[in-house]
Amino acid sequence: MLLLALAGGAHAESGIQVKVAELNLVDEVYQLKGEFEVNFSQALEDALNKGVPLNFTVEFELNRPRWYWLDESIASAQQQIRISYHALTKQYRLQVQEQQKSFVTLAELKTELGHLQDWKVVERALLRKRYSYEARLRIKLDLSQLPKPLQVNALTSKDWNMESEWYRWTLTP
């Protein structure tokens, strides 16, 4: 019984976590690939199913650490992701820039939201071979994009807190 309770509690926890991220060099440009674990709270699922669009921001930063001064910022990028539910078609939609995909179930949408691929973030010419760089990635729900009446509740409720910790790794070109 205790194991079932613990397993149920772990599954019910909402939030976003970056599982893995890496930069791959393709045609003189580093492309970002990442995997997220996405678990919506019941409040977020209810809002989405009632037609409230949710906007997420994916943030990437690349810095060169320096022991004698502040870290040097090499590159930073943001990507907006919008998810919504359309009751008329009974489909979930995910929009990244101009690309849009439709899904029948919320599970399919969350799986797609959890994959980030081929995002061009930094040119190779900006990096030097003799240095190591620190890359950082996170994803968060953009509360400022919610309808105004929901923003007040979202700011005071942990059910709406969907922000991953910074995932860090070292890049050596």
C-alpha angles and dihedrals in degrees: 000000000000091000091051091050092050092047091049092049093050091049093048094055111110128214145085126272129184105230100182139349134181141171119229124192111233120168095340093309126100111231122201123227121183144166125213132190107222123195118169122207117237089254091056093047091049093049092048092048090051091057103266108141116224121214122202129191121210112201127197128184132179118194137174109224115226124191095204100046144008116307115273114242109225102172142346131184140177131203125194120217122188124193126187144162123230112203095196094060094026090227136128117226131206119194125190112177105311096338118098131186130186128214134189096213136039089232091061090049093050091049091053092044087055093060124078117180141169097002107161106221111155139015118235091233090070092063130074123213098228095057134075119221133205115227122197132190134180140158128210142173109253102228092184089068094058120101109275097250090055095047093073092053092042094055093054101038128078089209088076096045102111107159127127124217116253109276108214132195138158124252120199111182 
